[in-house]
Amino acid sequence: MEPTRTGTHGVSQVPEFDRKKMIAQQTHTSFWQIFCGENIKPDVRGELLYLLEIPGTLGVPVLRNAFDPAGTRYPANSYDRLQALLELGHHGIMFDGVSKAAVEALLDWEPPMTREDDQFMLYNRRLVWSSMNLLLCDPVDALEQIPDLIVRMLKLTATPMPVGRC
């Protein structure tokens, strides 16, 4: 099953045939929402992939990964690591074509963790909303494009969360 994809190609440095190969290698149980092109705010566009790996079970935080398809800004093994991640049958949200500065701002920011949030639900929602708010032109509209399974796992709502500063 091919993941849901929105936006248009043209921002990332990954050749289209390579991207199709990566997507085709996913298992039928993977759900990935890919935002690219005009979905990404113009001031944060670049050449990197920023991924949010969504856990399939409660009690696990969302994992963040950055990949450089060209291997110039992050380790050269980025492509291999990305392929391995997609082959594992995980779920997630991919932002294709974002700047290094935007990725670093997101990786440097950590949502607060509280004892009351022992299942990481609030933490995960804040992480997703902060990424969507920083990177996407219309994060509320983008929520409607994310596969229902991911929305249910994160208990996302159409009202953006106050996420603090990132």
N, C-alpha and C positions, 0 to 999 in steps of 0.2 A: 504494500500500500504506500503510495507516495504521500508525503506530508502535505498539509495545507500550506500554500505559499501565497503571499500577498505582495503587492508592489511590482516593480519592474526591475529587470536586470540592468546593469550598466554601471554600478558604483564600485563593486568589488573587483579585485584583481584576479579572482579565480576564474579561469576560462569556463564557459558554460558547460562543455562536455565533462569537465572534472566535477562540477557541482552536481550534474545529473547522475554521475557515477556514485558520488557520495550518498545522494538521496536514495538511489535505487538499491543500495546495500542495506538499507534499514529493514528491520523485520516488520511483519504485519502488525505487531503490537506497539510500534512506536508512533507517537504523535508529536510532531514538531510544527510549530508555527514559525514561519520565516518572514521577517519584515525586511524590506530592502527598498532601494530606489527612492521614490517620492514619499514613502512612508517615514523615512528618516529625516529629521530636521536638517536643513541645509548647513547650519553652523556646526554640526557634529558629524558630518559625513567624512568618510575616510576609506581605508582599505582593509580594516580588520573585521573579524567576526567576533561577536560577543554572544555567549550562550548562557542561558539559565537552564540548568538541568533540574527538572521538577521531580521530586521524589514520588515514588509510587505508594509509599506508606506514610502513615502519621509518625511524628516524632523524629523526622529527619529534615535538616535544613536544605534549602535550595542551594545548589552548588553553582558557582560562577566560573566561567572559563573564557579566556580570550585566545584567539587564534589569528595568526598572520599567514594567509595563504601563500604569500610571496616569500616568507621566511626572513624578512629584512628587519622587522621591528620586534619580533618575538622569536623564540627558538625555531630553527629550521625544521624540527620534527612536528611542527604544528599540524601539518596536513595529516600525518600518520596518527597523531593523537586524536584529531577530529574524526577521522575515519573509524578509529577504534570505539570512540564514544557513540557514534551513530550506529555501529554494528551491535552494540550491547542491548538494543531494544529499549532505550530510555526515552523519556518524554521531555519536551522542553520548548523553549522559545529562543529563536536565533535572530539576532540583529546583524544583517549582512551589509557591510559597508559603513563602518563607524570609525571615528578618529581615535588615535591613540590617547589623546588628552581626555576624551569622553570615557573611554574604557578605564583609564587609570583613575579618573574621578569616581567611577562606580566601584572599582575594586578596592579603593582606599576607604570608602564609606562603609560603615557597618551599622545596620539597624540595631537599636537597643534590644537586649535580651532581658526578659524578666522571669521571675520564678513562676508567675501565673501562666506564662506562655510555654509550658513544658513540652508541648507538642509542636512548637515552632510555627504555629499557624499565623500569628501576627507578624512574626519575624519574616516569614516567607512572603506574605502579602506585601509588606513594606519593601522588601527587596525587589519584587516584581514591579510594583508601582513606581518605585524610584527609577528603575531602569526605563520603564515605559515613558514616564514623565520627562526624563532627560533626553531620550533618544527619538521619540516619535512625535510627529506633527500633531496627531490627534489620538492621544492614548485612550480616551473613552470609546471612540469608534473602533480602535484596534482591539479592544476587549471582545467585541462582537465577532471578530475574526479568529480568535483563539479557540481551538477545539474544546468542546464541552467537557471532555474528560479532565483537561487541565484546569479549566475554570472551576469545576466541582472539587478537584483535589485541593485547590488553593482557597476555595470559598471566596472567589473574587466577586466583587459587586461592581455595578456601573458607576458608583461614586468613588472617585480616586481617593486614596487614603492620604492623610497628611503624613509625609514621609520624612520630614526634617530636611536638613541640608545634606547634599552630597556633592 
